[in-house]
Amino acid sequence: MSQDTNVQRFVGRIAVITGGASGIGHATVDRLAGEGATVIILDRNRHAAEQVVEEQERLGRSVRFVELDLLNELDIASVAKLLVSELPAINILGNCAGLVHINGKPDNPFIESGLTGWDTIVGVNVKGIAALVHALLPALIVGKASIVNVSSEAAFRARPNRWIYDLTKAALLSLTRSLAASLASYGVRVNSVAPGGTITEMHLNDSTDPEARRRELETARTASLLGRWAQPHEIAAVIAFLASDDASFITGATIPVDGGGLGSR
């Protein structure tokens, strides 16, 4: 997973990454820690998160894990209180956690399923993120933080079967702009990325043979201009850019990281 880089943009900075145990979140932890950040992973998957911590510690990096369920408001308040009390500041908040579906079912057609899954998916993808940002505000303001939300190209598409997920990713774009407007006077920047199809556990775990599925996706042709799926580290690189001083005059923006997928439609 680890991406070698000689750039050290985040030495002395503290980053909090939700969903850091897997997928784009894992790649973001790797990228930021590799550039010198102290990283705190917030995730509900203790086993996977502890594996990421061990991986990063073997590389001599400073990464720790705090368990968090974004569906639990009391848990959000408790974890935020802990972090605000322990940390001098938070300089980066990467909201990579997200839920596509529930009960292992990849599709949620409106006509057949109605609002099934609404509270859970909206709760994690939108409400939980907003609640966490609000709860961490004291440390984010002190750190003049950069907040980066992970939306999706799905925010711009019309699909019949993942409509709840898609609307949450569109809502996240609106939340990004609103938070950028609300927090600009405090020196806090808020941006988002909109990845296209990315080879993560989200697309592998439904398969009976995840590694075969990975190989299939790595060779699959897509409708994007680049004609392939993204690797998680390619999304993490853009998140790291937005989190860095290289993006110091960017806020309220969304960067598509989709291989030209939007441009090909």
C-alpha positions, 0 to 999 in steps of 0.5 A: 500500500505504502506510496514512497514520496520525498515530499514532507508537507505535513511534518508537525501536523495532526490529521484525523481520518475517518474510515482510515481502516480501508480503501481511500481512507487507508490510502490517505492515512498512508499518504499523510503519515508518509509525508510526516503527519501524526495521524489518528484513524477514526473507524468502527472496524477495530481489526482492520484499523489496528492492522493499518496502525501496525503497518504504519508503525513498521514504517516508523510513522506516527499513527493511532486508532480511536474507535468511532461509530458515525451513527452514534451521536453519543460516540461522536461527542465522546470521541471528539471530547477526547481528541479536543482535550488531548490534541493541541490542534487538528490541522487536517480532517479527512472524511473518508468514511462512507456507506454504500448499502446495508445488509450486504445488498449492493442495490436499493431500487427506489420502486421496490425498496423505498426508504429502506436504509435511509437512516443508516446511509444518510446517518453515516454519509451526511449527518455523522460527518456534520456532527463530527465536524461540529464536535471537533470545531475547537481543535479545527479552529486552533489548527486552522484546519483543512477539511476534505470530504470524500464525495463521489462522481455518483453525486452527478449521475442518475442511477436507479439502484443506489439512489440513497447513496447518490443523494448523500454524496450530492448532499456532501457537496452542498455541505462542503460549500456551506461549511466553507462559507461558515468557517472561512473567517476562522481560517478553516478551509473545506473542500471535497473530492469526487472519485470515480470508480476506485478499486477498494474493499467496497467493490471487492467484499461482495465477491466470493473471490475478492482477489479475482475480482480485484484482477478483473477490475484492474484490467476492466475498461471503463467509460472514463476518458482514461478507460480504467478504474482508479487506485486508492492512492490516486485519490489520496494524492488529491486529498493530500494536495487539498489538505496542504498549503499548496491549496491555501487559496482553495475552499468550497471546491470539489475536484473530480478524480474520475479519469475524465468520467464526467467529461465522457458523458 
